[in-house]
């Protein structure tokens, strides 16, 4: 396990259960900038070869309370389309495509495409994806650039709709319990 570092966005997502179980969690904070910085910092400070991101996501595709492994990340808020770029594509970023593909780690989980953005999504994203978060793409990109494996599993708390903010808060404890059970299988 020393080769693996666990990153979650917020202590709310672990509800203290990971710490009670003796699991060290690195918390990134909300959003892509915080997530990228934390992923870089963790990789540099720990020398890990795998970053495991556990957290929450919204989805109108997957059932609430499901665990979904993300095998592709896209940016749902990168929009430079007035300059002729596809939504989700970072202009002039020739080293990395707009989509970040990941190898599945957990064979028993459904897989999904996660759209990351610096907004709490309550509608249909501009890019094709079937779940949404606010940190994953940034961590995945840092890991790709540094040659570190990235594994991400999301607990679906809400339907990414008008009641998402209420459902997210209400479902955090069950999500933390399910994510901790999964972590114990690593």
Steps between C-alpha positions, in 0.01 A plus 500: 500500500798738536509518120144636500378843610132570566355838406146616573362850446348568841488356851119497449552222246675275752288599802800414719456128430832465317690667783321279756619199299859630504502596131698811407303724267634801310225758451523721192223749555240584238574570135752426229777733617497365856484142372791545259715662767424227755566218253837653408588559865406146605696339216806713571488445878413130508662361185187290448446318172121495528255771602161372608224758487183413686215745509151597405336585170165582350341302219173481316623175341619286793276416794547692822712309755697323225878480496637577153861475387598781268688379192486830312513862614399806298476870585140610494580868554785554251325691223709686245259414219478862374865456395425177313589244769271219609332541838720319752822552303780711647647714221863437407527202739657264249657267759170379643168445326178646638397153623710326763459123482568276800547126533231339720624381839183359657358233272164479680396866472313667216714751311420853396611820334534785747465864402699720736427868542527786745126514551244289684322351199120495510426455131626337184877546453631642171723196445397134480533342846285297736615634837635834622747614763717802576854358542568175311619626160763722662643217711494262202691749286769559765542124539525450122763773471705351786463135394301399809203261480167661582199303621173676576177366648197719558200442722190637327331729751255681279340532158690817400166682495317774689507304831864393465625722782250349744556141387881538513497602865246235598694214338855574620505256795381201295749599231787511750404156630493349149825667398677380816382144436637523147829646624548202731508274191799683348 
